[in-house]
């Protein structure tokens, strides 16, 4: 009886183990596609005709927000070393503001496009990667420093982005990752009644992403 049960158990486990072995883990190489979702926090420079203050100290009301989008790229791997090139396009709802007494100036990032290169190291099923690149986004700005009812002004802001992430390889060419990104961007918004206003802002962004390796 015991022998029969052992034979039956072995017959069940061997095909399952073989099936698991036939599903490869992502190997951090080749073309990949994915999606990401992040939360951003940050602040703007002094663009409200106010006394300069730190980014966080003079930021008020609804600062921060969400970024969600898609990414595509390619990894080249040599042993444990990975070199990466990636582009991202995201919808953004990230606000930053400052107040100067009764005055208030507010801005909102509405979309974000970026490209970066990265360098990583693979440790088993994990990869640690650092990246740096270029980012551009559409920023809508509003200021009552010049008129009580000022219409919003929209312009393209651009600058640099740096980041780091940890990827975990799952079966079936899937990866999941946690990431941190730092944006330092600026642009010129033509505020009605105030002329061209230079706005510099930063954002600290953290989130999750899922990636699928298209081919190996």
C-alpha positions in Angstrom: 0.0 0.0 0.0 2.8 2.4 0.9 4.7 1.5 -2.2 1.6 2.2 -4.3 1.1 5.6 -2.7 4.8 6.5 -3.3 4.6 5.6 -7.0 1.4 7.6 -7.3 2.9 10.6 -5.6 6.0 10.4 -7.8 3.9 10.2 -11.0 2.1 13.4 -10.0 5.1 15.4 -9.0 7.5 14.6 -11.9 5.2 16.1 -14.6 4.6 19.2 -12.4 8.4 19.7 -11.9 9.0 19.2 -15.6 6.3 21.7 -16.5 7.8 24.3 -14.1 11.3 23.7 -15.6 9.9 24.4 -19.1 8.7 27.9 -18.1 11.9 30.0 -18.2 12.7 32.9 -15.8 13.3 36.3 -17.3 17.0 36.6 -17.9 17.3 40.4 -18.1 18.2 40.5 -21.8 16.5 41.4 -25.1 13.6 43.6 -26.0 10.9 44.3 -23.3 7.6 46.0 -22.8 5.8 47.0 -19.6 3.7 49.3 -17.4 4.4 51.3 -14.3 2.6 53.3 -11.7 4.3 55.8 -9.3 3.6 58.4 -6.7 5.4 61.7 -6.9 6.3 64.3 -4.2 8.3 67.5 -4.7 8.2 71.2 -5.0 8.8 74.3 -7.1 11.4 77.1 -7.0 10.5 80.7 -6.1 8.4 81.8 -9.1 5.7 83.6 -7.1 7.6 86.8 -6.4 8.4 85.6 -2.9 11.4 85.3 -0.7 13.3 82.2 -1.7 12.7 79.2 0.5 13.3 75.5 0.4 11.3 73.4 -2.1 9.4 71.6 0.7 9.0 74.5 3.1 7.1 76.8 0.7 5.1 74.1 -1.0 1.4 74.0 0.0 -1.9 72.5 -1.0 -2.2 69.3 -3.0 1.5 68.9 -3.7 2.4 65.6 -5.3 0.3 63.1 -7.3 0.4 60.1 -9.5 2.2 59.1 -12.7 1.1 56.0 -14.7 2.2 54.8 -18.1 4.1 52.4 -20.3 7.8 51.7 -21.0 9.7 49.9 -23.7 13.4 49.2 -24.0 16.2 46.7 -24.6 18.8 45.1 -22.3 22.2 43.8 -23.3 23.7 41.4 -20.9 27.3 40.1 -20.5 27.5 37.8 -17.6 26.2 39.7 -14.5 26.5 43.1 -16.3 23.5 44.6 -18.0 23.3 47.8 -20.1 19.9 49.2 -20.7 18.2 51.7 -23.0 14.6 52.7 -22.3 11.8 55.1 -23.3 8.7 55.9 -21.2 5.5 57.7 -21.8 3.2 58.5 -18.9 0.0 60.3 -17.9 0.7 62.6 -14.9 -1.3 64.4 -12.3 1.4 66.0 -10.2 0.9 69.4 -8.6 3.3 71.8 -6.9 2.6 75.2 -5.4 3.9 77.9 -3.2 2.3 80.8 -1.3 3.6 84.3 -0.5 1.2 85.8 2.0 -2.1 86.0 0.3 -0.6 85.1 -3.1 -0.6 81.6 -4.4 1.1 80.1 -7.4 0.3 76.5 -8.6 1.6 74.2 -11.3 0.6 70.8 -12.6 2.5 68.2 -14.6 0.0 66.6 -17.1 2.1 64.2 -19.1 5.7 63.0 -19.1 8.0 61.5 -21.8 11.5 60.3 -21.1 14.5 58.3 -22.3 17.4 56.9 -20.3 20.3 54.6 -20.3 21.1 52.3 -17.3 23.7 50.0 -15.9 22.9 47.1 -13.7 24.2 44.0 -12.0 22.4 40.6 -11.8 22.4 38.5 -8.7 20.5 35.3 -9.3 16.9 36.3 -10.0 17.5 40.0 -9.0 18.9 42.9 -10.9 20.0 46.2 -9.3 20.2 49.0 -11.8 21.0 52.8 -11.9 19.8 55.0 -14.7 20.1 58.6 -16.0 18.5 60.4 -18.9 16.3 63.2 -20.3 12.6 64.0 -19.5 10.1 66.4 -20.9 6.5 67.2 -19.8 3.5 69.4 -20.2 3.1 71.8 -17.3 0.1 74.0 -16.6 0.8 77.0 -14.4 -1.5 79.5 -12.6 -0.5 82.5 -10.6 -2.5 85.2 -8.7 0.7 87.1 -8.0 0.0 89.3 -11.0 -3.8 89.3 -11.3 -6.7 88.0 -9.1 -8.1 85.9 -12.0 -5.2 84.7 -14.1 -5.8 82.2 -16.8 -3.5 79.1 -16.7 -0.6 78.9 -19.0 0.8 75.7 -20.5 4.3 75.0 -21.8 6.8 72.2 -22.2 9.3 71.7 -19.4 12.3 69.5 -19.7 15.4 68.5 -17.8 17.2 65.5 -16.3 16.0 62.3 -14.6 18.0 59.9 -12.5 16.8 56.7 -10.9 17.4 53.3 -9.4 15.4 50.1 -9.2 15.5 46.5 -8.2 14.0 43.9 -10.6 12.9 40.4 -9.6 12.7 37.8 -12.4 9.6 35.7 -12.4 8.6 32.7 -14.6 7.4 33.1 -18.2 9.7 36.1 -19.0 8.0 38.4 -16.5 9.7 40.8 -14.1 8.5 43.0 -11.3 10.4 45.9 -9.8 10.3 48.7 -7.3 11.9 52.0 -8.4 12.9 55.5 -7.3 13.3 58.4 -9.8 14.4 62.0 -9.3 13.3 64.7 -11.8 14.9 68.2 -12.0 13.0 70.1 -14.8 12.3 73.7 -15.8 10.4 75.7 -18.4 9.0 79.1 -19.2 5.3 79.8 -18.8 3.7 82.9 -20.3 1.4 83.9 -17.4 -1.1 86.6 -18.5 -0.3 89.8 -16.7 3.0 88.5 -15.6 4.9 87.9 -18.8 7.3 84.9 -19.2 7.9 83.2 -15.8 10.7 80.7 -15.4 9.6 77.8 -13.3 12.1 75.2 -12.0 10.7 72.2 -10.0 11.9 68.8 -8.7 10.0 65.6 -8.0 10.9 62.5 -6.0 9.0 59.5 -7.5 8.6 56.0 -6.2 6.6 53.1 -7.5 6.1 49.6 -9.0 6.4 48.2 -12.5 5.8 45.0 -14.4 7.8 44.1 -17.5 7.6 41.3 -20.1 10.7 40.2 -22.1 9.4 39.8 -25.7 12.1 37.5 -26.9 15.4 35.9 -25.9 
